Amino acid sequence: MQTYLEPTQKAGRALFMRGIQGEVVMLNLLRLRQLADYAANPELAPAQPISGAEAYDRYIAHTLPYLTQSGGALLFLGEGGPFLIGPEGERWDRAMLVKQSSVQAFMAFAGHDAYLAGLGHRTAAVEDSRLLPLVQYPLPNVDRT
């Protein structure tokens, strides 16, 4: 089973090529590890092993000040589970909606050195993920006559 943890250059280029003007909301779907794996970032590892969920909570706590500072906001953080409509057996442990004022602001936030210093908590926590940039779509005009 292929997993997705980081965007590719091709995907980043495609995001810029969309020419999104204004706000963008990122839909995050996250499958978390049972036990956090800090092998790639041992300097961030806690003294005792923790769950992927606990590591992700540390990532959020580290990230929120930088997100807010960049003009972004965490709109929604929720616990997931199996789909009501979707592949049987597929599950996402967490879902998030993160708003940024623009794609450029999102990229600047994602490249901020202080933010990147805590990214290892996400790496330790996440087993698989999806990130879908969303642009608000106007509601259709509905004639109710």
N, C-alpha and C positions, 0 to 999 in steps of 0.2 A: 504494500500500500504506500503510495507516494504521500509525503507530507509537505506542507508549505509553512515556512517559518519567517521568511524574509522576502521582500519584493525583489524581482529581477530588474536589471537595467531596462529590458524591453518593456516591462510593465510600467516602470517609472516614466519612460519616454511616452508611452501610450497615454498615461494620465495627463502629462503636459500637453500632448497633441489634442486632447479633447477641448482645450481652450476654455475651460470652466471659468466663468466670471463670477466673482462673489463667493458666498459661503459654500462650503462642502462639508458633508457629514459622512464620517467613516463608520460603516457597519463592521464591527469586529465579531467574529465567531471564534471561540477558543476552546480547544480540548486540552485539558490540563493533565500533567503527569500525576500519578499517585504519589510519588516521592520526587521532590525537586532534585534536579541534577545540576550541581554547581561545578562540574568538572571543567567547564570552559572559563569560569570566573571564580576560582577558589577564594579570592580575596573578599568576595561578597558573601561567602557561605556562612551561615550561622553555626554556632558551636555544636548544636544538636540538629539532626536531620529534621526537615519540615516537609509538608506536603506541597504539591504544585500550587494548590489554592493559596496556601500561606505565602509562598514565594511570589505569586501574582499580586497578592494584597500588598506586599512590600514594594513591588514595582509600581503599583498605582500610587501608594503614599509618596514614593520618590518622584514620580512623574507629575502629579497634579500641580505643584507650584510652577513648574516650567510650562505646562500646558496653559495655565491661567495667564502667566506672564506673557505668553505669545499671542494672547487674544482668543485662545480656544476654551472649550468647556466640555466637561463630561456630562452629557445630557441624560444618559441612562446606563446603568450597570445592573444586569440581571443574571439570575441563575437559570441555566438551561436544563437540558435533558433530552430525551428522545423526541423526534418530530411527531407532530399530529398528522402532517402531510409531508411526506418525504421518505427517504430510504429507511426501511426497518433496520434497526440495529445501529444506525448512525446517531451520534449524540454530540452536542456541544455543551460544555459545562458552563460557559459564561457567554453572554452577549453584551456588547457595549455600543453605544452611539456617542461618537466624539465629534464635536463641531469645531471647525476652524474658519476663520474669516476668508481664507483663500487657499488655493493649492500652494502658492508661494509661502504663505505663513505656515502651512503644514510642513513643507519641506525644510524651512528654517528651523522650526521646532525640532523636527526629527534629526537634524544635524547639529544641534546645540551640544557642546562638549559636556556641560554639567548634566544634562539629561542622559547622554550616552554613558556616563559613568555608572548609572544604575541599571542600564539595559540588561545586564547579566541576570537580574532577578527574573525578567521576562524569559530569557533564554533558558534558565533553570526550570521555569514553571510550565512552559508551553510544549505540548506534544505535537499539536497541529493547529493551524489557524486559517482563517479566511479574512480578507480585508476588502471591502467593497465601497469605493467612493460613491456617494450619492449626492445628487443635486435636486433641490426641491422642484417638483413639477406642479404647475398650477392645476387646481381642481377643475374638472370639466364643467362647462356651463350646462346645467341640466334644466330642461324645460319641463315643468311639472303640470302642464295643462292637459 
